[in-house]
Amino acid sequence: MEFEYIVDGVPRKIAVEKKNGTFLVRAAELAFAADIVALSDSEIMLRVDGRTTIVYLARDGKRKIVFVDGRTVVVLEPDAAAEAFSRADEKALDGGLQIRAPMPGKVIKVQVAEGEDVRKHQTLAIVEAMKMENEITSAIDGRVKKVHVAAGELVDADKMLIELEPKNL
């Protein structure tokens, strides 16, 4: 079966096939075999090449938030992504980017300041949620326009954390 998703703002096609109790997964140039066991509605055990990882799942409206190996990944189905972008959920109207909390939690650290240049995938802040520290990263090369939170602050899901603007070329 082939699925299409928007993963951290990037369209991705993922093919999954079950063979002899093992899942064969293909995404771009990546291919691997995995044992996948649902532990609960919000936890999955993933075993790849003898390494076991627990994956935590949460929903925020139509967004799916995946916590794996200390990283947070936001996954949208293409229809939900189009709706989110049209209501400026992630992308600001001026072409910038609004970084929002994926779920309720506590801001542990803000690693950038207003006016600072940032690169794509750079950690902007760390938010603790569900007893896990989650790195909130930049989806673009840009500049910090405004920081809306401080370390120690409790935030609700979808609370704006940081505003970015694209780097002028």
matplotlib code that plots the C-alpha trace (Angstrom):
import matplotlib.pyplot as plt

x = [0.0, 1.2, 0.4, 1.0, 1.6, 3.0, 5.9, 7.3, 5.9, 7.4, 5.3, 6.3, 5.2, 5.5, 4.9, 4.2, 3.9, 3.4, 5.3, 5.6, 4.7, 7.3, 6.5, 8.6, 8.8, 10.0, 10.2, 12.3, 15.7, 15.1, 14.0, 13.9, 12.1, 10.4, 8.5, 5.7, 3.7, 0.9, 1.4, -1.6, -3.6, -0.7, 2.4, 4.1, 7.1, 9.3, 12.1, 14.5, 17.8, 17.7, 17.2, 13.9, 12.3, 9.1, 7.2, 4.6, 1.6, -0.7, -3.4, -4.1, -7.1, -6.1, -2.4, -0.6, 2.4, 5.0, 7.6, 10.6, 14.2, 13.8, 12.4, 9.0, 7.5, 4.2, 2.3, -0.7, -2.6, -2.6, -6.2, -5.5, -2.2, -4.0, -6.5, -3.8, -1.9, -5.0, -5.8, -2.2, -1.8, 1.9, 2.7, 2.3, 0.6, 3.8, 5.7, 7.2, 6.7, 4.8, 6.3, 3.6, 3.6, 2.6, 0.9, 0.6, 3.8, 6.5, 9.2, 12.5, 14.8, 14.6, 17.8, 17.4, 16.9, 15.0, 17.0, 19.1, 19.7, 18.6, 19.1, 16.7, 16.4, 18.1, 16.7, 14.8, 13.3, 12.9, 9.4, 8.7, 5.5, 4.4, 7.6, 9.7, 11.8, 11.0, 13.2, 11.2, 13.2, 13.1, 11.5, 13.3, 16.5, 15.5, 15.7, 13.9, 11.2, 9.7, 10.0, 6.7, 7.7, 10.4, 11.9, 9.7, 6.5, 3.6, 2.0, -1.1, -1.2, -1.0, 0.4, 2.7, 6.3, 8.4, 7.9, 10.4, 10.9, 12.6, 16.2, 16.5, 18.5]
y = [0.0, 3.5, 6.5, 10.2, 12.5, 15.9, 15.3, 18.4, 20.4, 18.2, 15.9, 12.3, 9.0, 6.0, 2.4, -0.3, -4.0, -6.8, -10.0, -13.0, -10.8, -8.1, -4.7, -3.7, 0.1, 2.3, 6.1, 8.0, 6.2, 4.6, 1.0, -1.2, -4.2, -3.5, -5.4, -3.1, -3.8, -1.6, -1.2, 1.1, 3.7, 6.1, 3.9, 1.7, -0.5, -0.4, -2.9, -2.3, -4.2, -5.4, -1.9, -1.3, 2.1, 3.2, 5.7, 7.9, 9.3, 12.2, 13.9, 17.6, 18.0, 16.7, 16.8, 13.7, 14.4, 11.6, 11.5, 9.2, 9.2, 12.7, 14.2, 15.5, 15.1, 16.6, 14.5, 15.6, 13.9, 16.0, 17.3, 18.3, 20.0, 22.1, 23.1, 23.9, 26.1, 27.9, 28.9, 30.0, 27.3, 26.8, 29.3, 33.0, 35.3, 37.3, 34.2, 33.6, 30.6, 30.4, 27.7, 26.3, 23.9, 20.5, 19.7, 21.1, 21.2, 23.2, 25.3, 23.9, 26.1, 28.7, 28.4, 31.5, 35.2, 37.8, 38.8, 35.7, 33.8, 30.2, 27.3, 24.6, 21.8, 24.0, 23.5, 26.6, 25.5, 22.4, 21.7, 18.9, 17.0, 13.6, 13.3, 13.7, 16.6, 17.5, 19.6, 22.2, 22.8, 25.3, 24.2, 27.0, 28.9, 32.3, 34.9, 34.9, 37.6, 37.2, 34.9, 34.5, 32.3, 32.0, 29.0, 27.7, 28.8, 26.4, 26.3, 24.9, 22.9, 25.2, 28.1, 30.2, 29.8, 31.6, 33.5, 33.2, 35.0, 33.6, 34.6, 37.2, 35.7]
z = [0.0, -0.8, 1.4, 0.8, 3.8, 4.5, 7.0, 8.6, 5.7, 3.0, 0.8, 1.2, -0.3, 1.9, 0.7, 3.2, 2.5, 5.1, 4.3, 6.7, 9.8, 8.9, 7.4, 4.4, 4.3, 1.4, 1.5, -1.1, -1.2, 2.2, 2.5, 5.6, 7.2, 10.6, 13.2, 14.4, 17.5, 18.8, 22.6, 23.0, 21.0, 21.5, 21.6, 19.0, 19.4, 16.2, 15.7, 12.8, 12.4, 16.0, 17.5, 19.3, 19.5, 21.2, 19.1, 20.8, 18.8, 19.6, 17.6, 17.5, 15.3, 11.9, 12.7, 13.9, 16.1, 16.3, 19.0, 18.1, 19.4, 21.0, 17.8, 17.1, 13.6, 12.5, 9.9, 7.9, 5.2, 2.1, 2.5, 6.1, 5.1, 2.5, 5.1, 7.7, 5.2, 4.0, 7.6, 8.2, 10.8, 9.9, 7.2, 8.0, 5.4, 4.9, 3.8, 7.2, 9.4, 12.7, 15.0, 17.2, 20.2, 18.9, 22.2, 25.7, 27.7, 29.3, 27.5, 28.8, 26.7, 24.0, 21.9, 19.6, 20.0, 17.9, 14.9, 14.9, 11.6, 11.7, 9.3, 8.3, 10.9, 13.6, 17.1, 18.1, 21.4, 23.6, 25.0, 27.5, 26.8, 28.0, 30.1, 26.9, 25.8, 22.2, 20.0, 18.0, 14.8, 11.9, 8.6, 6.7, 6.5, 7.9, 10.6, 14.0, 13.7, 17.2, 20.2, 22.0, 24.9, 27.6, 29.4, 32.2, 30.5, 30.2, 26.7, 25.2, 22.0, 19.0, 21.1, 18.9, 20.1, 17.5, 14.3, 11.5, 8.2, 5.2, 4.6, 1.8, -1.1]

ax = plt.figure().add_subplot(projection="3d")
ax.plot(x, y, z, "-o")
ax.set_aspect("equal")
plt.show()
